[in-house]
Amino acid sequence: MIAAVLATILLPATSDQLPSQPFFASDSVFEVTVRANLRQLLRDRDPDTNIWREGTMLWRDGDSTRAIRTRLRTRGLYRLRECDFPPLRLRISQEDARGTIWANIRRPKLVTHCEDNGSSEQQLLQEYAIYRVLRLLTPVTFQARLLRVTYEDSAGQRRPVTRYGIVTEDPERLFDRLGGNGLEQQGVGFVQLNPGNVALLSVFQYFIANTDWSLPGLHNIQLVRLADGLYAVPYDFDWAGTIGAPYARPAAILPIRSVRERIWRGPCLSAAQLEPTLARFEQLRDSIQAVYGAIPGLEPGLAERARRYNQEFFDAIRDRARFEQRVVRPDCIR
């Protein structure tokens, strides 16, 4: 009975009818040039004092080149301090964007390469794959699109660099798309969330081996209130064990030595409460595994490594009772 009830609330009742932002409707790589004073921008490393920098974004539209005014600001925590090229927040001029593919995309995040090398770029592509997998499981997620970005220094002090990047929709657009309202309230517990969302959130974070999140602390979590309850939307997956970035390491309080070790960080859910979510993962297993072969630029060896890591999860959930006893119960949050 519990499983049947939860199966009806894994997704919002109206999600299939919700409009999709045209920019995010395509999985093709979007090529764009970002032009700004990179020397000034990349020196902004203090989240309390960094400012919006003026810039321009250019892209091909048919036979012509379009340009819109864009302001840029560095963001993040660890990556802001440690990366040569920190992630960015964009503020797109809607006056210029009207009638273009950027219309109604106001304050998106731009996930950038951490270091200017191929390994860092491969890690970014694997993070994009995680967004694609989550989109298979639920529409209650930030939409994401892969870019091929050329960064040009308007001051002419740095050479242009072209790397993959990820644009994710801004929170306001997420709320509008889902027909809900955002909530910025720390201290929220799992019991306050939609039960299906609790199960999906917990299983998904375990699936990708991500411990870099906190519901009560709103760390890498966005809350949105929908008609059928409060939902927690995860984002920023660069510390996930399925990627295994060299800078990612578990918190000292966790009984694991590597982010590649999966550990349950959700509440104490029973096998019956987990069943709808685990069954959905199994139903979508082939589609999930296929994502890694569909990411442009992702090295085949890394795609296969991710699929093998995913298969360890699918093997673990085959016996539901054992999964509850061996995985959930020892470390669940009571």
N, C-alpha and C positions, 0 to 999 in steps of 0.2 A: 504493500500500500504506500509506504513512504517513497519507494523508488518511483512508483507511478506518478505520485504528486510532484516530486522533484523534476521528473522528466518534462513536465509541462511548464517549468519556470526557468529552465536553463537559458532561454532567450526571451526578450521582451515580446509581448503579444503582438505589437505593431511593427516589429523590426523589419519584416519583409517589405513593408510598404514605404519605408523611409527613403527619401531621395538621397542619392550619392553625389558628392561633389565631383564635377566632371574631371577635375585634375587628378583625382584619386581613382577614377573609374578604369584607368589603363595601367597595366603592369609593364608597359614599355619604358625603357630608360629615357628620361627627359634630359636633354642637353641644354645647359645654361651657363652663362658667364656672370660671375659676381665681381664687380669692380668697386674697390674701396681702398682707402689708405690702410694697407695691411700692416704696416709698421706700427701705426697708432693702435689699430684694432687688436693686434696680437699681443700688445703690451698690457691690455686691460685684464688683469688677473685677480683683482679684488672684487668679489660680488657686491660689496657694499659701496664701492665707489665707481665701478665701471659705468660708462655712459653709452648712449646710442650714437653710433658713428654713421655719417652719411655715405650712401653708396648707390649703385645702379645695378640692376639685373637685366641682362640681355639674353634673347633667345631667338631662334629662327622661327618665323611664322610664314610658311609657304616660301615665297621667293624673297621675302623681306626680313629684316631684323627689327625686332621690337625691343623697346627698353622701358623700364618703369623705375621710378625712384624707390629705393629700398634702404631702410635704416637697419643697422646691424649692431648686436651687442653680444659679447661673450657670456657664456653661462656655464653651469655645471658645478660640481664639487671637486672630486678627485681629478677629473680630466681637465678642469679649468686650471688647476695648479700644476699638473704634471705633463700635459700634452704640449707638443710643439704647436699644434693647431687645435685649439679648444673648440668645443661645440658652440653653435651660435643660435641666437633668437633673431628672427627677421621681423620687421614691421613694414608691410608692403603698402604703398600708397594706393588706396582704393580709387582715388580720382584717376590715376594713370591706369589702374588695372581693369577698370570698367570695360566690358566687352572682350576681355582677354581670358586666357585659361587660368589666370591668377585671381579672377574676380572672386570676392568673398573669402579669400585666404588672407587673413589679416596679420596674425602673429604666429606663424608656424615656427617650429623648431627645425634647425638644420643640423643633423648629426654629421660630423665631419670625421675625417681620418685623424687619428691621434698623432701619428708620426708620418713623415713623408716617405713611406716605403711600402712595398708590396704586402708585407705581413700585416701591417696595420689596416690596409685597405681590405684584405681578406677577412679580418675580424669584423669590419663594418658590414661586409656583405653577409656574413653569418648572422649578424644582428638583424639585418633586414629580413632574412629568412625567418627569424623568430616572429617578427610582425606578421609575415605572410601566414605562418602556421596559426597564430592566434586568430587571425581573420577567418580561417576555416572553421574555427570552433564557435565563434560568437561575433555578432556585429557590434557588441559593446566593447569596442577597442578603438584606439587611435588609428585612423587610416594612415598609410605610409606609402611613399613612392620613391623609387630609386632614381637618383640624378647622376649625371656625369657633369661635374662642375669644374669649370676653369676659373681659378681665382687670379684676378689681375690686380696689380698694385697701381692705384691711380697716381701715386707719387713717383712711380718708375724706379723704386729702390729695391724691389724684389722681382725675381723672375716669375713669370706665370707658372702655375702648377695645375694640373688636371687630375682629379681624383673622383671616385665615387662618393656620393653623399646620400643622405636620407632626409626627405622632408616629411614631417608628421603634422597632422592637422592641429590647429590651435584649440584649446579647451572650449572656447565659446562655440566654435563650429561643431565640435563633438556634441555639446548640449543641444544645439539646434537640430542636428541630424537625428538625435535619439528622442527628441521631444521631452527633454528633462532639464533639470537645473543642477548646477554645480554646488558642491558643499565643501567649504574649506574649514573643517573642524577636526582638530586633533583629538585623540582619545577614543575614537570610534572602535568598538569591538566587533568581533566576528558575528556575534549574536544579533547585531543591528543590521546586518546585510541580508539581502535576498539569499535564501538558502542555496539555491542553485548556483548563484555567483560565488558563494563561499567555497563550494566544492570545486568549481572550475578554477578559481583563483589559486587555491591550494594545490590542486593536482598539476596545473600548468606550471607553476613555479617549481614544483618538484621535478616535473618532466624535463625542464630546461636546466635544472640544477642551479636555480638562482636564489641566493639568500640575501641579496642586496635590496631588500624592500621591507617596509614596515607599515602595517595598516594604521595603528594608533598614532604613529609619528608622521603619517602621510609622506613617507619616503618612497619615491618612485611609484606613488599611488595617487590617482585622481578619483574623487568621489563624485558620483552623479545620481541624483534622485529621479527615478522613473516611476511610472504609474504603479508598478508592482513591487516597489521597494527601493532600497538603497544599494547601489552597485559600486564596487571598487574596480577601477580600470588600471591595470599595470602598464608601465612603460620603462624605457631605459634598461636594456637587457645586456649591456656590454660586459657585466661581471658574471654572466651565466656560465656554468660549467661546460655546457655544450659548445661554447666558443673557446673557453680556456685561455683568455687573454693573459699575457705574461704579467701584467700588473694586478690581476684579480686574485684576491686571497680572502679566505673566510674570516669573519670576525673572531677575535680571540676567545669569545665566550662560547663558540660553537665547538662541538666535539669532532671536528673534521679538520684535516690538514690541508686539503686541496679543494678548490671549488668544483673539481671534477667528481667529488664524492657527493652523491645526492643525500639530502636530509630533509625530512618533513618539517615545514615551518607553519603549518596551518593548525586549525583546532582539531579536537578529538572526534573525528567523524567515523561512524560505523560503516561497515561494508555496504549496508543497505542505503545509507545516505550517499555513499560514493558511487553506487552502481550506475546511475544515469550518466554521470560524467565519464567514468571509465569505459562504459559501453560506447559513448560517443567517440572517445579516442580510438577505440578499436575499429569502429565503423569507418573512421577517417584515416586509418593507418596508412593505406596506400597513397592517399592524397597528401598526407603529411610528409611521407618519405619522398614523394615526387617533387615537393617544393625545392629540395636542395639541388635537384638536377635542372631546375628552371631558373636559377638565379644567374643573370649575366655576369660573367667575369669570375665566378666562384670556381676555384681550382677543383677538379674532379676528386683528387685525393682528400681534400677537406670535406667535400660533400659526402663522400663515402664514410669518412670518419664520423660525421654527424649522424648518418643513418645507422651506423653500428651502435652508436651511443643511444640513439632513440630506441633501437631494438631491445636494449637492456631494460628499458622502461616497460616496453610491451611484454617482455618475458615476465617481468615482476608482477604485472597486474593480472596475469592470466588466472592466478589463484587468488580470488578476492579476499578470502578469510586470511590467508597467509600475508597478503599485502597489508591488511589492517593490523595484524598482530606484529609483523616484523618491521614495517615501515612507519605506520601512522602512530600506533600506541606508544612506542618508546620515546618519541620526541614531540608529541603534539602539545599544543598550547592549551592548558586547562584554565 
